[in-house]
């Protein structure tokens, strides 16, 4: 067997050297770009530039990942009516087939007035996505749409680089979370569990009732810590997969929390067959996990209400509990800061408020749901009223 290059002369194999060089270059490029290599931020900036050349009321960027279906990446603009647009709309299908922009009268929603246009997101001869724009009145000239198309063509390579970078980052993050889960499981969790057996022996051998009660209390605290560690391991292993959406991942997580924490969980899922991007779904899951963890650890609640409504490019989530409310934040508490950082990166609306009747409500709204969150909140209250519990 011929040894690898690194075994013969100490230098890394060519593949490792090439990967190292590419990663260095990627780091420098990411630092130099105004918005980095975040695909959501890049897509939002592209829509803002398009709006300068071809003014619109609302727009959506669709991208193709590892599927034949295009998934909504981000949206921009005001809402006239429910806009249930997907890549199967006749105009988008026409543009996807021709790789050339097109326009028509009407709306992507239920309105008969206005104008719509679709533009291909191209990287060379490859179609990597679609852009749909709409306005309530007036049509675009060919010159306006051509200028918008040039903007899209100029942004395509950055946007696709952002998508690739997001995939690399997601894979690295997933592996790191799994590594941490293994280390916690095989390390500190096992050691604390072993201490529990030692404490059990002390309880059995102790003759003084007062001391036995104290040692039993210590045993209970060790059991609580082990339970927390198991939930942390489950948290680290929970992830959005290509074949399972946000609803499935969130459902599995809250059921595990309910079974392990003693909370009564009320779950409402309303998911379209279409999906958001995996990166977006993952970030939304992390925000929900942080909110649920805060409720489980600090609220002293008995009930937890979790609602998830996804209709790409829109999403709305609500996590509510009947605990002691917000109160004064602890100095060592970073949960809300973490949620706000994630929300800002995605461009989603995040609202934290007291719950009527006691407790806390955290709402997350993406896309046009940001403008309709009050309506969605009313719908949630109707849901819990039907079950006889909640706000």
C-alpha angles and dihedrals in degrees: 000000000000110000119233119262092257090059094052106045106003095251120122120258114268092252092055092046091050092048091049092051092048092050091051091051091046090053092052093047092049090052093048098051116090092229097028116224099308105135095206092053091045092051092048091051090049091053090050090053092047090053090061092059100032110022113217139174095223140359142182131204116213122193134190115227120164094329139079088232120080115232123211110253103180141341136210134192146035128315125236100169135348104300107206096174123162136166091268093073108121094242094050091048090050092051092045090055097045100035086220129108121257139181140196143176119268135040140290085231131047098296122107095203132073132039137280133197136184126203129189121242100218135183104191106305093338121100107220099167151333135247120212121194132180140180134187098235139016130025131251123251121234088249092056093049092046089053090049090049091052089052090052093047091051091050097043098088093048091047093049090046087053090052092051091046090050090053092050091047092047092051092048092047092048092051092047092051091050091048091052091047091053092048093049092046096046096036128032096010092057092044094052090046088053090052087055091062090051090051090049089057091050091052091050093049099042115102099185112089095210093051091045090055091050092049090046089053089052089051090052091051091051090051090051092051092049089050090051091050091051090052090048090052090050089048091054093048095047111102144151111256129200090248097042126055135215093276094056093047093046093046092053091048098050092045090054090048091050093050094047104038106041092241117138104232123207110194127191118184124183109170131169118224086244118081139216118235114289091241091054093046090050093052091048090050091052091051090050092047091053091049092048092047091052090051093047096047105035113017100070085217128163097200133043122193117198122182125181122181118177124181105153129268084022130063135172128189130179128188116187135170136184095227133119096296133236099313120163113334116244118242091236094047116111100158097105092043090053092049092049092049092052092045092050092051091053094041092237128146115249122191126181119188145151116274119237106253094023135306136064135292123202118188128190121190128183128191118343088350085079088071094040099045092110090056091045090049090053089051090052091051088052089052095053092041088058089055091047095242140086134045 
